[in-house]
Amino acid sequence: MQTNPARPTTIDEYIAQSPPEVQPILSQIRAVIHAAAPQAQEKISYQMPAFHQNGSLVWFGAYKHHIGFYPTGDGMQAFREELSGYKCSKGAVQFPLDQPIPYDLIRKIVQYRVAQVTKR
C-alpha cells in the first residue's frame, strides 16, 4: 500500500491531492492567475503549481495553515505595502487560511510580473 501520493505532474493533480477544503481556494488562485496572465503556461516547478511566460512568473502552494504565494523578490518588493499585513520573506508571502484570500492583490502582482518578463 502506498502511503504518500505520487508527486503531481500537473496543477490538476496538485489540486486534487490537496485537502478538500483548500481545493476551491487553489482553483480560484489558478483562475485569477490565468485571467491576469492568459499567455502563461502552467507547470509544476519545485513541486508546486507554477506559471511561466518568458521566464518564471509566480508559484503557489497549499500548506497546513496558509497558502504560499511566490512572486519572486521583485514582485514582493513592488507590493511591500499591500503585503505588510502578511508573513513575508524576500520572495514569498503567506496568506492564512483563516482569513480571506486577497485575490485582487494576487491579480495585481501577476499583472506586474507579466509586465516585468515582457520587457526582457
N, C-alpha and C positions, 0 to 999 in steps of 0.2 A: 504494500500500500504506500502510495506517495504521500508524504507529509507536507511538502511545500509545493504549491502550484508551479508549473513551468514559468519561466521568465516570459513576460509578454513580449511579443514582437510587433504588435500594433497598438494604437491607442484604444481601439475597441476592446482588445484583450485586457489592457491595463485597467480600464474602467470596469469591465466585467469581474475582474479579480479583486476589486476594491470592495469595502463594506457596502452593503445595500443603501445605507443612509447617506453615504458620500457620493454614490454614483450620479445622482442628479446634479450635484454641485460640479463634479468633474465634467459632466456633459455640457453644462451651461458655460463653464470656463472655455471649453473647447469651441463652443459655438461663438462666443464672444471673440476669441482669437481669430476664428475663420472670418467673421464679419469685418474685423479690423485689418486682416491680412489675407485677403481672398486668394492671392497667388502663392501663399506659403505652402510648403509641403510638410506633411506630418511624418514623424518618425519616432522611434524610441531611441533615446540617447541618454547615457548614464542611467539606464533602467527606468527612465521617466518619459512621459509624453513631451515631445519637443516639436517646435516649428522652425523651419529653415526657409530662408529666401535670400539669396545672395550672401549666405552666411547664417549663423545662428541668430534666431530672434529671441525666443523665450522657451522655458521649460516650466512644467508644473508637476506637482506630485501630492499624493494623499498621505497623511501621517495620522497618528492616533488622535491628536488634538488640534491639528491645523492642516491647512493647505499650504504647501511651499510653492512660491512663485519666484522664478529665477529669470529676471530680465537683463542680466549682466550688470556690471558695475556702472556703465553709462546710464542705463535705464533707471537704476536705483538713485543715482546722483541727480538726475534731471527731475525726479519726483520726490526728493527727500522730504519736503514739507508735507506733502499729501500722505507720505508713508510714515511720518513721525509717530503716529499713534500705534504702530505695529512693531513687533520684534523684527529687527533688520540686521543684516550683515552687509558686507561690501557688495555682494551680488545677489542677495536673496531677501525675501520678506515672508513672514509667516502670517497667514490670515486665520485666526482662531475659528474653529468650527462652531463655537457657541456664540458667535457674532455674525451679523450679515456680511456676506462676501461682497467686496466693493467691485462689482462687475464693471461699472463705468470707469473706475480708475484703471482696471486691467486693460480695458479697451484703449484708453488714452496712452498707456505705457506701450502697448503693442503698436499703436499707430506711430509713436515716437521711434520705436525700434525699426519699423519698416522704413521710415524716412532716413534713419541713420544708415542702414545697409544699402538703401537705394543710391545713396551718394557715393558709395565705393566704386 
